[in-house]
């Protein structure tokens, strides 16, 4: 049994001629590229992600401002307690 009949050796394309190896490789390359294209985000999906990121940034900013206000208020309350004693 030749190595081609056995499916080739590791790392080799199991085709008996260079031409068939090229055809097999071209087909494989096409399948890889087609699969990659199917996994790319659509324009709509990309836009939605960008909108969500903007919304998250706005919400984070609101959270930081609220926390800052509370910390500032807590500091003012502490000053009042110390001054009133």
C-alpha atoms as an extended CHARMM CRD file, in Angstrom:
* protein
*
        85  EXT
         1         1  UNK       CA              0.0000000000        0.0000000000        0.0000000000  PROA      1               0.0000000000
         2         2  UNK       CA              1.3980000000        3.3990000000       -0.9320000000  PROA      2               0.0000000000
         3         3  UNK       CA              1.3690000000        6.3480000000        1.4410000000  PROA      3               0.0000000000
         4         4  UNK       CA             -1.3500000000        7.9410000000       -0.7340000000  PROA      4               0.0000000000
         5         5  UNK       CA             -3.6550000000        4.9520000000       -0.3430000000  PROA      5               0.0000000000
         6         6  UNK       CA             -3.0690000000        5.0630000000        3.3980000000  PROA      6               0.0000000000
         7         7  UNK       CA             -4.0830000000        8.7120000000        3.5090000000  PROA      7               0.0000000000
         8         8  UNK       CA             -0.6030000000       10.2290000000        3.3310000000  PROA      8               0.0000000000
         9         9  UNK       CA              1.7380000000       10.9350000000        6.1640000000  PROA      9               0.0000000000
        10        10  UNK       CA              1.3070000000       13.5130000000        8.8760000000  PROA      10              0.0000000000
        11        11  UNK       CA              1.5190000000       17.0560000000        7.5290000000  PROA      11              0.0000000000
        12        12  UNK       CA              0.9300000000       16.0160000000        3.9250000000  PROA      12              0.0000000000
        13        13  UNK       CA             -2.1610000000       16.3940000000        1.7960000000  PROA      13              0.0000000000
        14        14  UNK       CA             -3.4010000000       12.9060000000        0.8120000000  PROA      14              0.0000000000
        15        15  UNK       CA             -3.3830000000       13.5600000000       -2.9700000000  PROA      15              0.0000000000
        16        16  UNK       CA             -1.2630000000       11.6210000000       -5.4960000000  PROA      16              0.0000000000
        17        17  UNK       CA             -0.2610000000       14.5980000000       -7.6560000000  PROA      17              0.0000000000
        18        18  UNK       CA              0.8650000000       18.1640000000       -7.1590000000  PROA      18              0.0000000000
        19        19  UNK       CA             -2.1060000000       19.3710000000       -9.1990000000  PROA      19              0.0000000000
        20        20  UNK       CA             -4.5780000000       17.6470000000       -6.8910000000  PROA      20              0.0000000000
        21        21  UNK       CA             -2.7460000000       19.0330000000       -3.8680000000  PROA      21              0.0000000000
        22        22  UNK       CA             -3.0900000000       22.5550000000       -5.2830000000  PROA      22              0.0000000000
        23        23  UNK       CA             -6.7830000000       22.0400000000       -6.0250000000  PROA      23              0.0000000000
        24        24  UNK       CA             -7.3180000000       20.6230000000       -2.5350000000  PROA      24              0.0000000000
        25        25  UNK       CA             -5.4220000000       23.5420000000       -0.9680000000  PROA      25              0.0000000000
        26        26  UNK       CA             -7.3630000000       26.1250000000       -3.0020000000  PROA      26              0.0000000000
        27        27  UNK       CA            -10.6470000000       24.5200000000       -1.9470000000  PROA      27              0.0000000000
        28        28  UNK       CA             -9.5000000000       24.4010000000        1.6680000000  PROA      28              0.0000000000
        29        29  UNK       CA             -8.4310000000       28.0670000000        1.5140000000  PROA      29              0.0000000000
        30        30  UNK       CA            -11.8240000000       28.9800000000        0.0340000000  PROA      30              0.0000000000
        31        31  UNK       CA            -13.6370000000       27.1230000000        2.8300000000  PROA      31              0.0000000000
        32        32  UNK       CA            -11.5380000000       28.8480000000        5.4970000000  PROA      32              0.0000000000
        33        33  UNK       CA            -12.2170000000       32.2840000000        4.0240000000  PROA      33              0.0000000000
        34        34  UNK       CA            -15.9390000000       31.5490000000        3.6240000000  PROA      34              0.0000000000
        35        35  UNK       CA            -16.1550000000       30.3860000000        7.2250000000  PROA      35              0.0000000000
        36        36  UNK       CA            -14.3400000000       33.5040000000        8.4310000000  PROA      36              0.0000000000
        37        37  UNK       CA            -16.6920000000       35.7210000000        6.4320000000  PROA      37              0.0000000000
        38        38  UNK       CA            -19.6950000000       34.0860000000        8.0850000000  PROA      38              0.0000000000
        39        39  UNK       CA            -18.3020000000       34.8670000000       11.5220000000  PROA      39              0.0000000000
        40        40  UNK       CA            -17.7030000000       38.5680000000       10.8120000000  PROA      40              0.0000000000
        41        41  UNK       CA            -20.1830000000       40.9670000000       12.3810000000  PROA      41              0.0000000000
        42        42  UNK       CA            -22.7430000000       42.5880000000       10.1480000000  PROA      42              0.0000000000
        43        43  UNK       CA            -22.8250000000       46.3680000000        9.8710000000  PROA      43              0.0000000000
        44        44  UNK       CA            -25.9850000000       46.3670000000       12.0200000000  PROA      44              0.0000000000
        45        45  UNK       CA            -24.3600000000       44.2230000000       14.7170000000  PROA      45              0.0000000000
        46        46  UNK       CA            -21.2690000000       46.4390000000       14.7680000000  PROA      46              0.0000000000
        47        47  UNK       CA            -23.4630000000       49.5590000000       15.0900000000  PROA      47              0.0000000000
        48        48  UNK       CA            -25.3860000000       47.9640000000       17.9550000000  PROA      48              0.0000000000
        49        49  UNK       CA            -22.1410000000       47.1370000000       19.7780000000  PROA      49              0.0000000000
        50        50  UNK       CA            -20.9700000000       50.7300000000       19.3860000000  PROA      50              0.0000000000
        51        51  UNK       CA            -24.3020000000       52.0270000000       20.7270000000  PROA      51              0.0000000000
        52        52  UNK       CA            -24.0750000000       49.7220000000       23.7360000000  PROA      52              0.0000000000
        53        53  UNK       CA            -20.4830000000       50.8200000000       24.4360000000  PROA      53              0.0000000000
        54        54  UNK       CA            -21.5640000000       54.4840000000       24.3430000000  PROA      54              0.0000000000
        55        55  UNK       CA            -24.4690000000       53.7470000000       26.6990000000  PROA      55              0.0000000000
        56        56  UNK       CA            -22.1530000000       51.8760000000       29.0820000000  PROA      56              0.0000000000
        57        57  UNK       CA            -19.7560000000       54.8290000000       29.1160000000  PROA      57              0.0000000000
        58        58  UNK       CA            -22.6120000000       57.2300000000       29.9150000000  PROA      58              0.0000000000
        59        59  UNK       CA            -23.9180000000       54.9930000000       32.7000000000  PROA      59              0.0000000000
        60        60  UNK       CA            -20.4280000000       54.6130000000       34.1590000000  PROA      60              0.0000000000
        61        61  UNK       CA            -20.0130000000       58.3920000000       34.1330000000  PROA      61              0.0000000000
        62        62  UNK       CA            -23.3490000000       58.8170000000       35.9530000000  PROA      62              0.0000000000
        63        63  UNK       CA            -22.2490000000       56.2180000000       38.5000000000  PROA      63              0.0000000000
        64        64  UNK       CA            -18.9120000000       57.9660000000       39.0970000000  PROA      64              0.0000000000
        65        65  UNK       CA            -20.6980000000       61.3000000000       39.5720000000  PROA      65              0.0000000000
        66        66  UNK       CA            -23.2050000000       59.7930000000       42.0250000000  PROA      66              0.0000000000
        67        67  UNK       CA            -20.4470000000       58.1300000000       44.0370000000  PROA      67              0.0000000000
        68        68  UNK       CA            -18.4220000000       61.3470000000       44.0270000000  PROA      68              0.0000000000
        69        69  UNK       CA            -21.4390000000       63.3180000000       45.2750000000  PROA      69              0.0000000000
        70        70  UNK       CA            -22.0890000000       60.8060000000       48.0490000000  PROA      70              0.0000000000
        71        71  UNK       CA            -18.4520000000       60.8170000000       49.1170000000  PROA      71              0.0000000000
        72        72  UNK       CA            -18.4380000000       64.6050000000       49.0760000000  PROA      72              0.0000000000
        73        73  UNK       CA            -21.6960000000       64.7020000000       51.0780000000  PROA      73              0.0000000000
        74        74  UNK       CA            -20.3010000000       62.2040000000       53.5860000000  PROA      74              0.0000000000
        75        75  UNK       CA            -17.2710000000       64.4570000000       53.9820000000  PROA      75              0.0000000000
        76        76  UNK       CA            -19.5240000000       67.4860000000       54.6140000000  PROA      76              0.0000000000
        77        77  UNK       CA            -21.5340000000       65.5090000000       57.1740000000  PROA      77              0.0000000000
        78        78  UNK       CA            -18.3100000000       64.5610000000       58.9660000000  PROA      78              0.0000000000
        79        79  UNK       CA            -17.2490000000       68.2050000000       59.1020000000  PROA      79              0.0000000000
        80        80  UNK       CA            -20.6400000000       69.1750000000       60.6080000000  PROA      80              0.0000000000
        81        81  UNK       CA            -20.3390000000       66.5360000000       63.3210000000  PROA      81              0.0000000000
        82        82  UNK       CA            -16.8010000000       67.6110000000       64.2010000000  PROA      82              0.0000000000
        83        83  UNK       CA            -17.7310000000       71.3420000000       64.2400000000  PROA      83              0.0000000000
        84        84  UNK       CA            -20.8540000000       70.7640000000       66.3560000000  PROA      84              0.0000000000
        85        85  UNK       CA            -19.0290000000       68.8850000000       69.1060000000  PROA      85              0.0000000000
